[in-house]
């Protein structure tokens, strides 16, 4: 998408005080929505042990509370962007934030674990309608020379969300407002969502793509079925004694993927608007980058859930203590992310990302040692070293990875590639959350039977960390397929500036 001078207008002449004020208000609103999504992903983890205790949720249901959100978000993310292109980004944004707010209310007032899981799936689907519009609205509202400042602000919001989510979740759970226990972590979205909905309808300028791609609903259904066929038996298999039907479903997921590929090829020939642009996988760096994104999401899914359960159930810590323990990690991620993009990657290229993978693996192994050495007597300050090392490693990866994956993608496919990158990250996260049954709960259950008590959670956490370290080494190897150095020159910058969408926005109203 190439923005023109008219993109900056919000109903009045470009450069006027009213137009300027209005578009900055619009930016504040869409950034608030992005912040809501970021916080909602992290805020839930710290409250999961409380939810399990209060509602009697099974381990499978605990996994679905997080995995269901990630799965719905991943399955509908590209379609959400397409719907915004077709029907208007403002319209889809308001629909998404309205639905997200309603889903948050349903989560907060959930009568049982089943209702909470269903509400979280709805919330993830609504986030998929809302989030893709954020960058599209920014592109339609701000001229190219101002977007660097805007995206810098967006990066700061991402960092703030990473720090705020766990702390806010811990505080709201610990305070037990009006005796509602964990429910305020969802109900806090209501006033924010309502305000964003009312103000957004007034100050956001409508835009759409005059030549938007068509919807691929069959592709969405096939992607969702493939993921469910893999995630469901992994999540529920342990509780059901690993029945035969679970292995049949996992095998069926491979067949569904084959059907999906055949259908997407036919869809490309028929109207050129597939859900997944398969030609992108002919670009080696993109294919490897997608693999890196997927398995990186898998590591994150495994680590954050098992880490929370280890601290709060295994060690018996409060939600607040667990949330505060994670602050060094979040700060380290934010610091390293800023340095990696601005200073390190231009000089050292992919070596920065590979160093990040190895640094994370080292941090994980330090954590393995410390948790085993100190056992149930470990203190929060003793966790700071491995968490800071892991956070620095993660920061070196997350900020520059998208640019590295997109660097050799043809410009005309930049929008499709960007959507696919975000989608596979969420799918990897959902898969990682489902694998927690195998790498954590299986170990905990076996050691509980041997009479280890809470120490069994240390063994389960060790198992999860060793899996994570092995996967991170695999990520390091995959990164050799990424470009050695980022492409240079104005054409590259312009191409990346256009990455979130493929078409010129048509402003309305």
N, C-alpha and C positions, 0 to 999 in steps of 0.2 A: 504494500500500500504506500503510495506517495502522497503525503499531505500537501495541501495547497493553502494559500492565505485564508481561504474561506473556512478551512477546518478550524481555525481558532475562534470563529464567531460563535456566540451563544445567544443569538437573537438580536445583536446590535453590531455596529461597526467594529472591525478588529482594532484593537489598541484603545478603545474607549474604556473609561473607568468602570462603567457598568458591566461591559463584556468581560473585562479582566477579573472583576470581583466575582462574577457569576461562574466563570470557568474554574476559579480556584475553590469556590464552594463545591462545585461538582467534583473536583479532584478530592477534596476532603471526604466527600460522601463515598465515592468508590473505594478510596483507600480504607475507610472505616469498614466497608463490607469485606475487603480483602483481609483486613486485620481480624474481623470476626471469624472468618474461615480458618485462618492460621491458628488463632487462639483455641478454637473449638476442637481442632485436631489434638492439641497438646493438653488442653485443660481436662480432658476426660481421663487420661491415663492415671493421673494421681488420685482420682476419686474411685477407680475401679475396685480396690479392695473394700472400700466402704459400701459401694453398691452391692458387691457380692455378699457382704455380711448382712446388710439391711434387707435385701430382697431375696436372699437365698438363691442367687443365680448360680448356675452350673459353670464350670470352667469353659465349656463350649460357648455359653451365652456371653460370658465376659469377653471372649475373643470376638464374637460377632458384633458386640457393641462398637468395637473399633474397626474390625475388618469389614462389616456391613457398610459403614460410611465410606471407607476407602474404595470398596468394590463399586458401589453406586456412583461415586464421584468419577472413578476411572471409566466406567462403561458409558457414561453420558457426557463426558467432558467435550469431546470433539463435536458431538451432536449439538450441545449447548452453544458452542461457537457458531456452528452453521445456522442454527435457529436465529441467533442474533443478527447474522449477516442478512438473512431472508426477511425477518419480520421487524427488525430494528433492535439495536443494541440497548437502547434505553428501556424499551418495552420488556425485553428478556431480563435485563438487570433488575427491574422493579418486580417482575414476576418471581425471579429467583430469590430476591431478598425477602419478599413477602412470604413465599413458601418456606424459606429457611427459618423465618421467625415463627410461623405456625408450627413447623416441625420441632423447633426448640421448645415451644409450649407443650407439645405432646410428649416430648422427652421428659420435661420437668414434671409433668403430671402423670407419667406412666404408672399404671396400676400394678404392673408385674414385669418381669424381665422380658417376656415375649413382646409386650407392647413397646418397651424401651428399644429393643433391637429393631422392630419394624419402624419406629419413629426415627432412629438413627439412619436407617437406609433411606428413608424419605428425605432426611436432612442432607445426606450426601448427594442425592439426586438434585435437590434444589441448589446446592452449592455449585453443581456442574452447570446449572443454568446461569448462575450469577457470576462466578469467577472469570470465565472466558471473556466477559464483556468489559472487564476492568481495563485491560491494556488497549482494547479496541476503542473504548470511549476516550482514553488518554490520547491515542493517535488521532482521533477525529476532532479533539478539542484543542490540542496544543501544537504549535508549529515545531518543525524539526529542531530548530536551534534551542528550544526550551526543554526538549524531552530528556536531555542528559540530566538536568536538574531534577526533573520529575521522577526519572527512574532511580536516581540516587536517593530520593525521598522514599521511593517504594522499597529499596533495599534496606533502609533504616527501619521501615515499618516491619519488614520480614524479621529483622534482628530483634526488634522490640517484641514481636509476637512470640518468638522463640523463648525469650526470657519471661514474658508476662504470663503465658499460658499455664505452666506448671505452678507458678507462685499464686496466681489468681485462683486456680482450681484448689490448691491446698488451703488458702485462706477461707474461701467460701465453704469448703467442706468442714474445716476446723471450727469456724464460727457457728455453724449449725443455725443459720438465720431462721427465726420463727419455728424452730424445730423441724426444718425441712431437710436436714442432713445434707445429702449430695445434690439435691434438686436445684439449688440456686446456680450451679455451674451452667445449667441450660437456661434457666429463667432470666438470667442477666442479659440474654440476647434480646428479650422482648422490648424493653424501652429503646435500646440502640437500634434494633431493626425497624421499629415503628417510626422513629425519628428519621432514619435514613430513607425510608419509603416515602414519607411526606415531603421531606426536603428535596429528595432526588427527583420527584415528579415535577418540581418547580424549576430546578436549576440545571438539570442535565439536558444537553441538546441531543435530539434523536439523530441517529445515523444508521445507514444500512449499506450493504454492498449491492450495486445495481446488477452485478452478474454473479450472484452467490451460487455456490455449488448446491446440488440437490441433496436432500436427506437420504441417508442409507440406513433405514430402520432395520432391514434384514441383517445388515452388518452388525448393528448394535446388539440385536438379539443373539446372533451367533457368538460374538465376543463375550457377552454376558453368560451364555450357556457354557462356553468353554471354561471360563473362570470358575463358575459355580461347580461344574463337574470336577474341578481340581480342588477348589478350596473347601467345599462342603465335606467331603469324606476325610480330608486331612484334619479339619476342625472337630468333626463329630466322631471320627473313627475310634478314638481311644475310649470315649464314654460308652460306645456301643460294642466294644470288644473286637474292633477291626473286622467287621463282617465282609463277606465276599462282595456284596453290592458296592462297597466303597472302592475296591480295586477295579471293579467293572466301570464305575463312574470315572475314575482317574484315567483308565484306558480310553474311555469314550471321549474324554477331553481332547486327546490327540486326534481322533477322528473328526471332531467338530472343527478343530483348527485347520485340518486339511480341507474340509468343506468350505470354511471361511475363505481360505486362500483362493480356491477355485471360483467361489462366488465373486470375490473382489476383482479377480482378473476379468471375469465376464462383465461386471459392473463398469470397469474402466473402459472396456471396448464399447459398451452400449451408450453410456452418457458421460464418461469422463469424470464422475463424481463419487468415487469409492470412499468408504469410511477410512480405509488405510491405503495410502499411496504406496503400492508394493515396489514400484520402481526405485524408491528411495533406498531400499535394501541392497541395491547394486552398488551403492556408494559405501566402500569399505569402512570409512571412518564413522558414517552414520549407523551402519549395522552394528559395529562394535560399541558405539556410544549408547545405542538402545539397550544392548546387552548389559553395559555398565550401569545404566540407569535402573534397569529392572533388578539386578542383583543388589545394587546399593539400596534400593527401596526394601528389598527382602531383609538385608542386615538391619535396617532401621526398625522394621516391623518386629523382628525378633528381639532386638536389644531393649527398646523402650518399654515394652510390656513386661518382659521378664525382670528388668531392672526395678520397675515399680513394685511388682509382686515380691521380689527378693527383699526390698527395703521394708515394705509395710507389713507383709505377712511373715516372712522369714525372720527379719530382725525385730519386728514389732514396733517400728517407728510410726510416729503420727504422720498424717498427710502433709502437715506443715514442715516437719523436719525433712521429709523426703523431697518436698518442693525446693526448700532452701539448699539442700545438698546438690541439686542440679544446677544452681546458679553459675558456678565456675565453668561448667560445660557450655552453657548458653553464651556466656561472655566470650569464651575462647573461640566459639564458632563465629560470632559476629566480628571479632577482631581479625581473625585469619581470613575471613571472606573478603573484607575490605582490602587487606594487604595483597591477597593473591591476585585479584583482578587488576588493581592499579599499579602494582610494582613488580610482582614476581612472574606472572604469566607472560607479559611482553618480553621479558628477558630469557626465561627458561622454558616456556612452552609447556608441553605435556609432562615434563619432569616434575612440575609443581603438583599436578594431579596425582602422579604416581607416588610422590613423596607423601601426599596426603593419605593415600591408601595404606602405605607402610606405617605411617605415624599412627593412624587409627588402630592398625593391627598391634603395634607396640603398646598403645594405651590399653587395649583389650587384654593383652597378656599380663601387663602390670596389674590390672584389676583381678585377673585370675589368681595371681600370686598373693595379693593383699587380702582378698576375701578368704582365701584358704589359710593364710598365715594368722590373721586376726580372728577368723571365725565369727561367732555371734557377738564378739566384743568389739568389732570394728566401729570406729567413730567416723562422723561425717568428714572431718578434716583429713582423715587418712585416705578418703576417696578422692580428694581434690586432685592429686597428682595424675592418676589415670584418666580422670574426667577432663582435665585441662589438655592432656596429650591427645585424647580422642577428639576433643572439641577443635583443637588446632588442625588436626588432620581432616576433620569433616569440613571445616571452613575452607581449606585449600581445594576441596573437591566441589562443593555444592555451587559456589559462585561462578567459576569459570567453565563448569562441565557443559552447560547448554551451548555456549558459544563454540566450544571445541567440537561438539557433536554436529552443529549446524554449519561449521566453517566450509565444508566442501559440498553442501547441498545446493542444487540449482536454485536460483532466486525464485523462480515461479512456484517452487514447492516449499518455500520457507514457512508459510503458514501451516500447511499440513504437517510438516516436520515438527514444528513447535508444539502443536497439539498432541502429536503422538509421543513426544518426549515426556510431557506431563502425564499422559495417560499411563504409559508403562511404569513410571515411577510409582503411581498410585496402585497399579496392579501388583507390582513387586511388593509394596507395603502390605497389601491384603494377603498375598501369598505368605509373606514372612509371619504375619499374625496367625495364619492358620497353622504354620509349622511349629508354633509354640507348643502345641499339643505333643508333638513328637520329640522336640529337643529339650523341653522343660518339664511339662506336666508328667510325661512318662517317667522321667528320672525321679522327680519328686515323689510320685506314687510308689515306685519301687523301693526307694530308700525309706519312705514312711513305713512300709510294711516291715522293714528291718528294725523298726523302733528308733529311728534317728530323730524324730520330732522335727522341730523347726530347722535343725541342721540340714535336713533334706533339701531345703530351699537353696542352701549354699551349693550343694551338689548339682541341683537343677540349673542354677545360675552359671556354674562352671561349664556345664555342658553347652549352654546357650552361647557363652563367650567363646568357647573353642570353635563352635560352628561359625560364629561371626568372624573370628580371626582367619579361619580357612577361606571363607568367602572373600574377605578383603584381599588376601593374597591372590585369589583368582581375579579380582577386579584389577589389581596391579598388572597382571599379565595381559588382560584384555585391553588395557590402556595403551599398549604398544601399537595398536591399530589406529589410534587417534593421530591427527597431524602433529608433527614435531613442534611446530611453532604456529601461532595464530596468523591468519592471512593479514596482510597490511594493505593500507591504501584506502582512499575515500570510498571506492566501490564496495569494499568489505563492510565498512562502517554503515554505509547506506543500506546494504542488504540486510544487515542485522537490525537496523532501525526499523525495517519493514517486516521483520519476522513474524509478529503476532498475527497479521492478516495478509491475505494475498491480493486484495482488491481495493480499489479506490472507494472511500466511503461517500455515500450520497447523503448530505445533511438535509434534515427535514425540520421545518418549523423555525 
